[in-house]
Every structure is written in structure tokens, then in C-alpha cells.
Amino acid sequence: MKLEGTRAQGREGMWKRPRVHAIAGTDSGSTRGPALSHWCALVPPRPRVLVFLALALAACGKEEAKPTARGMPITVSVPMLREVADIERSVGVLTSPELPLVKSETTGRVIQLLVDAGSEVRVGQVLARLDDEVQGLGLKSAQATLKRAQVQQENADKQYARLSDLRSSGAVAQGALDDARAAAEAAAAQVREARVALEQARWAQRMTAIVAPIAGVVQQRRVAVGDLVRVGDPVIELAAASALRAVLPFPETFLGRIQVGQKVRLMLPEQPQQVVAGEVNELRPIVGRDNRAIEAIVAFANPGGWKPGASVVGEVVIAARSDALTVPVESLVIRPAGQVVYVLAGDIVRAAPVQVGARNASYVEILAGLDAAQQVAVKGAGFLTDGAKVEVRKEQ
């Protein structure tokens, strides 16, 4: 029992003596470092961590200087006055006021088709060829007939000349001379008839080559190689390309807005940079089973390369304003409160709700909510909020 008491006292004394030693060391003038190191070496692990945390907090007593906040980089622009227009767009089709249907003028079998739908043709260009064997035989027959008639005419003329000489001497009666003169005249008529038949045969052979009567574009082929066509059968459908019409469909609700005489801008979908100006020449109502619509007809001269049957985009100018206030389309931002622009106010911006009008790919018309002297954010406007700090930069 004495041994256990001695051990207990030893453990208790082991924890107490360093405290006295550390204090005594301080009082005796010794440095704090060794005394503190000696004390830390003897403290249990958890108190040692607390000491180190206290020293770390003391070392962080000084506050670091915070960096200055920079504004959102933006570019700005002043609203511009320009002419704008209320436009209604429609995708229609190009047609031609002239749509000749080329028909066969002779009978024959199609042996060659030289054009297809969409081909551009000139006046007199061969579109198709027919078998001309029958026409060739007719031409030879007409040539032979003419030759026979010419021989008969020559004989008749000689007979009439002989009888005329004999009549002067009284050897031939007047009746015989009259018959010879009639025969010569009949032979001459037969020659003229044979010549006409020959021209018809030549014409029939030429008609085996079907040619374009006008310059235009092939709309449709009505026959195929091997088909037998007769006089009057359609072969090729053409459309004149020099003058065109744009047919633009609109819903029935546009009947009061679209009017004859309004300006129209036309362009091809694949060539939007080429714009043709025209005007509405005619309005046609279209009544269907499920809906009603109208067609605006715009007549114009072909600028070159436009073909009947192609799609066309039409922009009908409903109304125009010459002094409309506009801003770049990038300035307009949609927020929960509506459409806004951010107006520069010193080094911050303020959200300004606006009412917009006409727009295109570059700018938008502002009807209300913005003054002409105010500057609005352009690039970077989509990242701004009301009161945000900004840094204005020059647009590169």
C-alpha cells in the first residue's frame, strides 16, 4: 500500500513540478522560450493543440488590405435616329405571266429530249427531236413530184410554141392552139403546186426538231423518249424569264393591312443580299376548306438568274417612320420585369424598361422609355443588373 501511494504521489508530482519550474524559470530571469518549450513537451496532446491555436490566432491579428472591386467591362452606344418600317414577311413562289405550252406540229416518235425541268433556254433552241423517217420520205416524194411537173410543163410549153408557128401559116386550127395553150398553163400550175408540196414536206421535216418559241425556263417535260406524239400533243412547258411575278400568301387577318400599291422588297432565300424593289399589284382571295387567305401579286423585271418556280421572300412595307429612335439589338435584354436597356449613370448602370417597335438583325426601335441623349450598354448588357458597377471600354 505504501508503494501504490508513492506511485500516485509521483504521478501527481510529475504534473505539478513543471508548472512551478516554468514560473520559477520566469522569475529567475531565464528566457521564455526554453521554459515554454519545456512546458509544452510535458503537457498532454489536447492542451498542446489549444496552445498552438491560440498562438496562430495571435499571429493573424493584422487584417489584410482588400482589393478594389472592378466593374463589369462593357461598351456603350448613343441611340440613333433612322428610318424604320413595319414589315410583314411572307415566303412565296416565283411565277411567269407567260407560260407557253410547246406542242408538236407533226407526228413522230420522240428520239431525243435535250432539256429538263429548270433548264434555261433561248429563242429557237432545240428542246426535243422526233423520228423524221416518215417526213424524209415525204420530202423525197415531193421532190420527185416537182421534177415530173417541171418536165410536163416543159413539154407543154414546146407543144404550144409549135402550134403557134403552124397557126400563123394556117396549118392548125384555132381550137388546137387553144388546147395547147391550156395544157401549158395547167402544167405550170402543177409545177407551182409541186413546189408548195415540197415546201410543206421540208417544213414537216423541220418540225421534227421541237424548238423554244421564247426565251425562258423549262417548267415541265410532258413526254419521254420513245413516246409517240401527234400534231397538237404537248411536249414541253415553258415559262418566260424576262418578266416575273412573286405570289406571296398571307392569312386572312392581313386583308386590311396589305393593300395594293404598298412597297415590297423581294429576295431569294439563298441570295438575301440581292434585293429587288416592287409593289403590290394585285390581291387575290383564296378560299379553302379549312382556311381563307389572300395572295399578294408583285410583278417585276427579272434581275438575272431568277427562275420561275423558285421560292422568294417578300417583305411588304406596311408603314415607315423617318425619325425613329433605335439602339443596337444587343442592348435589349429580357428580364422578369420585361424588356430593358441599361443606361449608363457614372460608373454604374440603371435598368430602363422600354417599349419596342420594329426591329431587324442589327437594331431595334425604341418607342418609349429612353431619351436620345442617354448612353446604353451594348456588349456585356446581358450580364448586367440594376445598379451594377461597370467599366466602359472602347469597341475594337
Secondary structure, DSSP 8 states (H G I E B T S, - for coil): -HHHHHHHHHHHHHHHHHHHHHHHHHHTT--HHHHHHHHHHHS-HHHHHHHHHHHHHHHT-S---------EEE-EE--EEEEEEEEEEEEEEEE-S---EEE-SS-EEEEEE---TT-EE-TT-EEEEE--HHHHHHHHHHHHHHHHHHHHHHHHHHHHHHHHHHHHHT-S-HHHHHHHHHHHHHHHHHHHHHHHHHHHHHHHHHTTEEE-SSSEEEEEE---TT-EE-TT-EEEEEEESSEEEEEEEEEGGGTTT--TT-EEEEEETTEEEEEEEEE--EEEEEE-SS-EEEEEEEEEE--SS--TT-EEEEEEEEEEEEEEEEEEGGG-EEETTEEEEEEEETTEEEEEE-EEEEE-SSEEEEEES--TT--EE-TTGGG--TT-BEEE----
